[in-house]
Amino acid sequence: MTENLWSAETLDYGFNSPEAGFVWSTFSFGMRFRAGGEQALLAVYYPHEYGTLTAHNKVTGSRGYQLRQGANLVAVSYSNLDTLCHFSVAPRRTLPSDGRELGIMVQSVRAYPEAGTVDVDEGKPSDWTPPARARTNEVLARHLLESFMGPGFALLQATPRNGEFFLEITLYLPAAEALQLHSVPLSVNGEIVDLSVRQSADGTGFDTPHLPSIAYRGRMSLEAYRGAEGELPWLDIFVANAEGKERFPMQSLHWRGRGYGNTPSEDHMFRIAGKIKEPYFLGSGATWFVKLSALYERLTGRHIDACGPILDWGVGCGRIARHFPEHLRAKLYGVDIDRVNIDWCRENMPGLSVQVTSPSPPLPFDDGYFELIYSHSVLTHIAEQEQHTWLRELKRITKPGGLCVTTVLNEVSWFVRFYPDGRTPDNIAEYLEAGFIDDGSLDVGVDAASPGVYRNVSHTTRYIERVWSEYFEVVSVVQNFADLQSLVVLRRR
């Protein structure tokens, strides 16, 4: 067999971390081939049923190759005048079992032609040309210097360990402030508690040296707060300032027990949020409801009890709806495209008005029917063009002056979670410049009736303010409202 020419120097851009014997590409990548040849034979693995690989060298032009699931041999032409080839993998699909952006697995690169090889795809001429690549370092530096994180932020979570309940906190502070930090004041049901913290470059389970701040972690047992029956009582926890008020508004944790109805299985929870456990499901739902109530009161001057009809758009298995008190559930409606979870709600949350809806509008409600619409992680899963259709529909069913609040993955989420998670600086630059990026379909079963419509997408704050203002007044973007998802507050004019 001819020598394998694959090496770290071969990989120009767009690759996940090399692994022994192979490397995964992203959907757009570039490879530099050894001078002295004119064709390279790529042995690649493709994880999906079908796809297309397109290659471009500025001297030899472009060729397209059909990918089949499994092993593929691809003969790529290049010129010694320019040994860099650009590649694109389509369609963009992600694997449910791997959150990275995976295009193809490059197993070997050899000189071609090679004696004895068969079933080689030599490609067909294509008119594809790669988009101009942004000057990555300049783009990243500009956005980092804008310091979208401002004074910092906090992530709080109640979690069980070995039968005990703990509060876990991750705190991001500007570097100049945080260098000598040893503890932070927490308000727990109005009582101030000093929590010891330690500096951590791995503050959220992800490497974060790229962030313009320092991460700290701390943990505190909640066992002292358990009641006689072993259940946690209502808890309201936040990082406090010198006056005992919230230092990071809307980044608190609220525990309200199990709420209404039965608790769903892990399979049902997986369909809405991946591999989460019951305490996170319950705590995140309660926190959402408490924050929503406070936000509504602040924006309208009225208690949420006075609100008219409310829509949970993407109700799932009732993560948020279960924490509504009975008198509010009477005017709460839930819709979702996932029939499995809607059926679960009907069986386990009796009296809650829920129904299955289509992945495309319209919704079965009259114009201006709802005073308040909320959704968690719905517009994080809809393709860009369809988002325009849905924003128009949400406007239609929102009462003039009414509120529509929805979470998005924006800059904070990207820089904390996704930058080190198999992404290249070019991916980040593409996202920041365009304001929107679609990472492909996510198969968790939710879109069984219309496979492929359930996407993984991210926005920038600037994009939201520019594009969504066509449909609503963009009142504010509340960073880290729901962990690493930010809340967009919209009002119908």
C-alpha positions as CSV (number, residue, x, y, z in Angstrom):
1,M,0.0,0.0,0.0
2,T,1.3,3.5,-0.8
3,E,2.4,5.6,2.1
4,N,-0.3,7.4,4.0
5,L,0.3,11.1,3.5
6,W,-2.1,12.2,6.2
7,S,-0.4,14.3,8.8
8,A,-1.2,17.3,11.1
9,E,0.3,19.6,8.4
10,T,-2.3,18.3,5.9
11,L,-5.1,19.8,7.9
12,D,-5.4,23.5,7.0
13,Y,-8.7,24.4,8.7
14,G,-12.1,23.0,9.7
15,F,-11.2,19.9,11.7
16,N,-12.1,18.5,15.1
17,S,-9.2,17.3,17.3
18,P,-7.2,14.5,15.6
19,E,-7.7,11.1,17.0
20,A,-5.4,8.1,16.6
21,G,-5.4,7.0,13.0
22,F,-8.1,9.4,11.7
23,V,-9.6,12.8,12.1
24,W,-13.2,14.2,11.8
25,S,-13.8,17.2,9.6
26,T,-16.5,19.8,10.1
27,F,-18.8,20.7,7.2
28,S,-16.4,23.2,5.7
29,F,-12.7,22.4,5.7
30,G,-9.4,22.7,3.9
31,M,-6.5,20.3,3.3
32,R,-3.0,21.0,1.9
33,F,-1.5,18.2,-0.2
34,R,2.1,17.3,-0.7
35,A,3.8,19.1,-3.6
36,G,5.0,16.7,-6.4
37,G,1.7,15.1,-7.2
38,E,-1.6,16.1,-8.9
39,Q,-4.1,13.8,-7.3
40,A,-4.7,12.5,-3.8
41,L,-6.8,9.5,-2.8
42,L,-8.9,10.2,0.3
43,A,-10.3,7.2,2.2
44,V,-13.2,8.8,4.2
45,Y,-16.1,7.5,6.3
46,Y,-19.5,9.1,6.1
47,P,-22.0,8.5,9.0
48,H,-25.3,9.2,7.2
49,E,-27.3,7.5,4.4
50,Y,-26.2,9.8,1.6
51,G,-24.5,13.1,1.1
52,T,-22.3,15.2,-1.2
53,L,-18.6,16.2,-0.9
54,T,-17.4,19.1,-3.0
55,A,-13.7,19.9,-3.5
56,H,-12.2,23.1,-5.0
57,N,-8.7,24.0,-6.0
58,K,-8.3,27.5,-7.5
59,V,-6.1,26.1,-10.3
60,T,-7.9,22.8,-11.1
61,G,-11.5,24.0,-10.4
62,S,-14.3,22.1,-8.5
63,R,-15.6,18.5,-8.5
64,G,-18.5,16.9,-6.7
65,Y,-18.6,13.4,-5.2
66,Q,-21.5,11.3,-4.0
67,L,-21.1,10.0,-0.4
68,R,-22.7,6.8,0.7
69,Q,-22.9,5.6,4.3
70,G,-19.7,3.9,5.4
71,A,-16.4,3.8,3.5
72,N,-15.7,6.0,0.4
73,L,-12.7,6.5,-1.8
74,V,-12.4,9.9,-3.4
75,A,-9.8,11.1,-5.9
76,V,-9.1,14.8,-5.5
77,S,-7.2,16.9,-8.1
78,Y,-4.9,19.7,-7.2
79,S,-2.0,21.7,-8.6
80,N,1.5,22.1,-7.4
81,L,1.0,25.8,-8.0
82,D,-1.6,25.7,-5.2
83,T,-1.7,22.6,-2.9
84,L,-4.7,23.8,-0.8
85,C,-8.1,22.3,-1.5
86,H,-11.3,23.5,0.0
87,F,-14.1,21.1,0.8
88,S,-17.8,21.3,1.7
89,V,-20.0,18.5,3.0
90,A,-23.8,18.6,2.5
91,P,-26.4,18.3,3.8
92,R,-25.4,19.5,7.3
93,R,-26.5,16.8,9.7
94,T,-25.5,16.1,13.3
95,L,-25.5,12.8,15.1
96,P,-27.7,12.5,18.2
97,S,-24.9,10.7,20.0
98,D,-22.2,13.4,19.3
99,G,-22.7,17.1,19.8
100,R,-19.7,18.0,17.6
101,E,-20.0,19.3,14.1
102,L,-19.1,16.1,12.1
103,G,-18.7,16.1,8.3
104,I,-16.6,13.2,7.3
105,M,-13.9,11.0,8.9
106,V,-10.6,11.2,7.1
107,Q,-8.9,7.8,7.5
108,S,-6.0,8.1,5.1
109,V,-4.6,10.3,2.3
110,R,-2.5,8.6,-0.3
111,A,-1.0,9.3,-3.7
112,Y,-3.3,8.5,-6.7
113,P,-3.5,6.6,-9.0
114,E,-2.7,3.6,-6.7
115,A,-2.3,0.1,-8.0
116,G,-5.1,-2.2,-7.2
117,T,-7.7,0.3,-5.9
118,V,-11.3,-0.1,-7.1
119,D,-14.5,1.8,-6.6
120,V,-12.9,5.2,-6.6
121,D,-15.1,8.2,-7.2
122,E,-13.2,10.6,-9.4
123,G,-16.0,13.2,-9.2
124,K,-17.9,15.3,-11.7
125,P,-17.3,18.9,-12.6
126,S,-19.0,21.4,-10.3
127,D,-19.5,25.1,-10.3
128,W,-19.1,25.4,-6.5
129,T,-16.7,27.9,-5.2
130,P,-15.9,28.2,-1.5
131,P,-17.1,31.4,0.3
132,A,-14.5,33.9,1.2
133,R,-13.0,33.1,4.6
134,A,-13.2,35.8,7.2
135,R,-10.0,37.0,8.9
136,T,-10.8,34.9,11.9
137,N,-8.5,36.5,14.5
138,E,-9.8,40.0,13.7
139,V,-13.4,38.9,13.9
140,L,-13.0,37.1,17.2
141,A,-11.0,39.8,18.8
142,R,-13.6,42.4,17.9
143,H,-16.4,40.5,19.4
144,L,-14.5,39.5,22.5
145,L,-13.5,43.1,23.0
146,E,-17.2,44.1,22.9
147,S,-17.4,42.2,26.2
148,F,-20.9,40.9,25.7
149,M,-20.6,39.3,29.1
150,G,-20.4,42.7,30.8
151,P,-19.9,42.4,34.5
152,G,-20.1,38.6,34.4
153,F,-22.7,36.0,35.0
154,A,-23.6,33.0,37.3
155,L,-24.9,29.5,36.6
156,L,-26.7,27.8,39.5
157,Q,-28.0,24.3,39.6
158,A,-29.5,21.9,42.3
159,T,-28.1,18.4,41.8
160,P,-28.1,15.1,43.7
161,R,-24.8,13.3,44.5
162,N,-24.7,10.0,46.4
163,G,-28.2,10.7,47.9
164,E,-27.5,14.3,48.9
165,F,-28.7,17.5,47.3
166,F,-26.1,20.1,46.5
167,L,-26.2,23.6,45.0
168,E,-23.5,23.9,42.3
169,I,-22.4,27.4,41.1
170,T,-20.3,28.5,38.3
171,L,-19.3,32.2,38.3
172,Y,-17.7,34.2,35.6
173,L,-16.2,37.5,36.5
174,P,-14.0,40.0,34.7
175,A,-10.4,39.1,35.2
176,A,-9.4,42.3,36.9
177,E,-12.0,41.8,39.6
178,A,-11.7,38.1,40.2
179,L,-8.0,37.5,40.8
180,Q,-8.2,37.1,44.6
181,L,-11.7,35.7,44.9
182,H,-12.2,33.1,47.7
183,S,-15.9,33.2,48.4
184,V,-19.2,34.8,47.2
185,P,-22.3,35.8,49.2
186,L,-25.4,33.8,48.3
187,S,-28.9,34.7,49.3
188,V,-30.8,31.5,50.3
189,N,-34.4,32.4,51.1
190,G,-33.2,35.8,52.2
191,E,-30.4,34.5,54.4
192,I,-26.8,35.5,53.3
193,V,-24.4,32.5,53.2
194,D,-20.7,32.8,52.2
195,L,-19.9,30.1,49.7
196,S,-16.2,29.1,49.2
197,V,-15.2,29.0,45.5
198,R,-12.1,28.0,43.6
199,Q,-10.7,29.2,40.3
200,S,-11.4,26.8,37.5
201,A,-10.4,26.9,33.8
202,D,-13.1,24.2,33.4
203,G,-15.9,26.1,35.0
204,T,-18.8,24.4,33.2
205,G,-17.3,21.1,32.2
206,F,-15.8,22.7,29.1
207,D,-12.4,24.3,28.7
208,T,-12.8,28.0,28.7
209,P,-9.4,29.7,28.4
210,H,-10.7,31.8,25.5
211,L,-13.2,33.7,27.7
212,P,-12.3,37.3,28.7
213,S,-13.1,36.4,32.3
214,I,-12.2,34.0,35.0
215,A,-14.4,31.0,36.0
216,Y,-14.9,29.9,39.6
217,R,-16.8,27.0,41.0
218,G,-18.4,26.3,44.3
219,R,-20.6,23.6,45.9
220,M,-22.9,23.7,48.9
221,S,-24.9,21.0,50.5
222,L,-28.7,21.7,50.7
223,E,-29.3,18.9,53.2
224,A,-29.9,21.3,56.0
225,Y,-32.9,22.7,54.1
226,R,-34.7,19.3,53.7
227,G,-38.0,19.0,55.4
228,A,-39.2,16.2,57.8
229,E,-40.3,14.1,54.8
230,G,-37.0,14.5,53.1
231,E,-38.2,16.9,50.4
232,L,-36.6,20.2,49.6
233,P,-38.8,23.1,50.4
234,W,-39.3,26.1,48.2
235,L,-35.9,27.7,47.7
236,D,-34.9,31.1,46.1
237,I,-31.1,31.3,45.6
238,F,-29.0,34.0,44.0
239,V,-25.6,35.6,44.1
240,A,-26.0,38.7,46.3
241,N,-24.4,42.1,46.2
242,A,-23.4,44.3,49.2
243,E,-27.0,45.2,49.7
244,G,-28.2,41.6,49.6
245,K,-29.9,42.1,46.2
246,E,-29.4,40.1,43.1
247,R,-26.0,40.8,41.7
248,F,-26.8,39.1,38.3
249,P,-30.5,39.8,37.6
250,M,-32.5,36.9,36.2
251,Q,-29.7,34.4,37.0
252,S,-31.2,32.9,40.1
253,L,-32.3,29.4,41.0
254,H,-35.7,28.6,42.3
255,W,-36.9,25.2,43.6
256,R,-40.6,24.5,43.8
257,G,-40.8,20.8,44.3
258,R,-42.4,18.5,41.8
259,G,-45.2,20.7,40.7
260,Y,-48.4,19.4,39.1
261,G,-48.9,16.0,37.7
262,N,-46.5,13.0,37.4
263,T,-42.8,13.3,36.7
264,P,-41.8,12.2,33.2
265,S,-39.4,9.4,32.4
266,E,-35.8,10.1,31.3
267,D,-36.9,9.1,27.8
268,H,-39.5,11.8,27.7
269,M,-37.1,14.4,29.2
270,F,-34.5,13.4,26.6
271,R,-36.8,14.5,23.8
272,I,-36.9,18.0,25.2
273,A,-33.4,18.5,26.6
274,G,-31.1,15.6,26.0
275,K,-29.6,13.6,28.8
276,I,-30.9,15.4,31.9
277,K,-32.0,14.0,35.3
278,E,-35.2,14.7,37.2
279,P,-33.7,17.3,39.6
280,Y,-32.5,19.5,36.7
281,F,-35.9,19.0,34.9
282,L,-37.8,20.1,38.0
283,G,-35.5,22.9,39.1
284,S,-35.1,24.5,35.6
285,G,-38.9,24.4,35.1
286,A,-39.6,26.1,38.4
287,T,-36.9,28.7,37.8
288,W,-38.4,29.5,34.4
289,F,-41.8,30.0,35.9
290,V,-40.7,32.2,38.8
291,K,-38.6,34.4,36.5
292,L,-41.4,34.6,33.9
293,S,-43.8,35.8,36.6
294,A,-41.3,38.4,37.8
295,L,-40.6,39.6,34.3
296,Y,-44.3,39.9,33.5
297,E,-44.9,42.0,36.6
298,R,-42.0,44.2,35.8
299,L,-43.0,44.9,32.2
300,T,-46.8,45.3,32.8
301,G,-47.1,46.5,36.4
302,R,-49.5,43.6,37.1
303,H,-49.2,40.3,38.9
304,I,-49.2,37.3,36.5
305,D,-52.5,36.2,38.0
306,A,-54.1,39.1,36.1
307,C,-52.8,37.9,32.8
308,G,-55.2,36.8,30.1
309,P,-54.7,33.6,28.0
310,I,-51.2,32.2,28.0
311,L,-49.5,29.9,25.4
312,D,-46.7,27.5,26.1
313,W,-45.3,27.1,22.6
314,G,-43.3,23.9,22.7
315,V,-44.8,22.5,25.9
316,G,-42.9,19.2,25.7
317,C,-43.6,17.1,28.8
318,G,-44.7,20.1,30.8
319,R,-41.4,21.2,32.3
320,I,-42.6,24.8,32.9
321,A,-46.3,24.3,32.8
322,R,-46.3,21.9,35.8
323,H,-45.3,24.8,38.1
324,F,-48.3,27.0,37.2
325,P,-50.8,27.2,40.0
326,E,-54.2,25.7,39.3
327,H,-56.0,29.0,38.7
328,L,-53.4,30.0,36.1
329,R,-53.4,26.5,34.4
330,A,-57.1,27.2,33.6
331,K,-56.0,29.8,31.0
332,L,-52.8,28.0,29.9
333,Y,-52.6,26.3,26.5
334,G,-49.7,24.0,25.4
335,V,-48.8,23.0,21.9
336,D,-45.9,20.9,20.5
337,I,-45.0,19.0,17.3
338,D,-44.0,16.0,19.5
339,R,-47.0,13.6,19.7
340,V,-45.3,11.3,22.2
341,N,-44.9,14.1,24.8
342,I,-48.4,15.6,24.1
343,D,-49.9,12.1,24.7
344,W,-47.9,11.9,27.9
345,C,-49.2,15.3,29.1
346,R,-52.8,14.2,28.5
347,E,-52.3,11.1,30.6
348,N,-50.2,12.6,33.4
349,M,-51.3,16.3,33.6
350,P,-55.1,16.0,33.5
351,G,-56.9,19.3,32.9
352,L,-54.0,20.9,31.0
353,S,-55.1,22.0,27.5
354,V,-52.5,20.6,25.1
355,Q,-52.5,19.6,21.4
356,V,-50.2,18.4,18.7
357,T,-49.5,21.0,16.0
358,S,-47.7,21.0,12.7
359,P,-44.1,22.0,12.2
360,S,-45.5,24.8,10.0
361,P,-48.1,27.5,10.8
362,P,-50.9,28.2,11.4
363,L,-51.6,27.5,15.0
364,P,-55.3,26.8,15.9
365,F,-55.9,30.1,17.6
366,D,-57.7,33.3,16.7
367,D,-55.9,36.6,15.9
368,G,-54.7,38.4,19.0
369,Y,-55.8,35.6,21.4
370,F,-52.9,35.5,23.8
371,E,-51.6,38.1,26.2
372,L,-48.5,36.1,26.9
373,I,-46.6,33.5,24.8
374,Y,-43.5,31.8,26.2
375,S,-41.2,29.2,24.8
376,H,-38.0,27.4,25.9
377,S,-35.6,26.3,23.2
378,V,-38.0,26.3,20.3
379,L,-36.5,28.9,18.0
380,T,-33.2,27.2,18.7
381,H,-34.5,24.3,16.6
382,I,-36.1,25.9,13.5
383,A,-34.4,26.7,10.2
384,E,-33.8,30.4,9.4
385,Q,-36.4,30.8,6.7
386,E,-39.1,29.0,8.7
387,Q,-38.3,31.3,11.6
388,H,-39.7,34.3,9.6
389,T,-42.9,32.3,9.1
390,W,-43.2,31.5,12.8
391,L,-42.5,35.0,13.9
392,R,-45.2,36.3,11.6
393,E,-47.6,33.6,13.1
394,L,-46.7,34.4,16.7
395,K,-47.3,38.1,16.0
396,R,-50.8,37.2,14.6
397,I,-51.9,35.3,17.7
398,T,-50.4,37.8,20.2
399,K,-52.7,40.5,21.5
400,P,-51.6,44.1,20.6
401,G,-49.3,45.1,23.5
402,G,-48.9,41.5,24.5
403,L,-45.6,39.8,25.2
404,C,-43.9,36.9,23.4
405,V,-40.7,35.6,25.2
406,T,-38.5,33.0,23.8
407,T,-35.0,31.6,24.4
408,V,-32.1,31.5,22.0
409,L,-28.5,30.3,21.9
410,N,-26.4,33.5,21.5
411,E,-22.9,34.7,22.0
412,V,-22.6,33.6,25.7
413,S,-23.6,30.1,24.9
414,W,-21.3,29.8,21.9
415,F,-18.3,31.1,23.7
416,V,-18.8,29.0,26.8
417,R,-20.1,25.8,25.3
418,F,-19.3,25.5,21.6
419,Y,-16.0,27.2,21.0
420,P,-14.0,24.4,22.4
421,D,-16.5,21.7,21.5
422,G,-14.9,20.6,18.2
423,R,-15.4,24.0,16.7
424,T,-12.7,25.9,14.7
425,P,-12.2,29.7,14.9
426,D,-13.6,29.8,11.3
427,N,-16.9,28.3,12.5
428,I,-17.1,31.0,15.2
429,A,-16.2,33.8,12.7
430,E,-18.9,32.5,10.3
431,Y,-21.5,32.6,13.1
432,L,-20.5,36.1,14.3
433,E,-20.4,37.7,10.9
434,A,-23.7,36.1,9.6
435,G,-25.5,36.4,12.9
436,F,-27.1,33.0,12.4
437,I,-25.8,29.5,12.0
438,D,-27.6,26.2,11.4
439,D,-25.7,23.2,12.7
440,G,-28.0,20.7,10.9
441,S,-30.7,18.4,12.0
442,L,-30.9,16.8,15.4
443,D,-32.6,13.4,15.6
444,V,-34.2,13.0,19.0
445,G,-37.6,11.7,17.6
446,V,-39.4,15.0,18.0
447,D,-39.8,15.6,14.3
448,A,-40.8,12.0,13.4
449,A,-43.7,13.3,11.3
450,S,-41.4,15.6,9.3
451,P,-37.9,14.3,9.6
452,G,-35.2,17.0,9.4
453,V,-37.2,20.0,10.5
454,Y,-35.7,19.8,14.1
455,R,-32.5,21.8,13.7
456,N,-29.8,23.1,16.0
457,V,-29.4,26.9,15.4
458,S,-27.8,29.9,17.1
459,H,-28.3,33.7,16.8
460,T,-26.4,36.7,17.7
461,T,-28.0,39.5,19.7
462,R,-27.4,42.0,16.9
463,Y,-29.1,39.7,14.4
464,I,-32.2,39.4,16.7
465,E,-32.4,43.1,17.1
466,R,-32.1,43.7,13.4
467,V,-34.2,40.9,11.9
468,W,-36.9,40.1,14.6
469,S,-37.8,43.8,14.9
470,E,-39.6,43.4,11.6
471,Y,-42.3,41.5,13.5
472,F,-42.1,42.7,17.1
473,E,-40.7,45.4,19.2
474,V,-37.5,43.8,20.7
475,V,-37.8,45.0,24.3
476,S,-34.6,43.3,25.6
477,V,-32.4,40.3,25.5
478,V,-31.8,38.8,29.0
479,Q,-28.5,37.1,29.0
480,N,-28.3,33.6,30.6
481,F,-32.0,33.6,31.5
482,A,-32.1,29.8,31.4
483,D,-28.6,28.6,32.0
484,L,-26.8,29.2,28.8
485,Q,-29.9,30.2,26.8
486,S,-30.8,33.9,26.7
487,L,-34.3,35.2,26.7
488,V,-35.6,37.5,24.0
489,V,-38.5,39.7,25.2
490,L,-40.8,40.8,22.3
491,R,-43.8,43.0,22.4
492,R,-46.5,43.2,19.7
493,R,-46.7,46.8,18.6
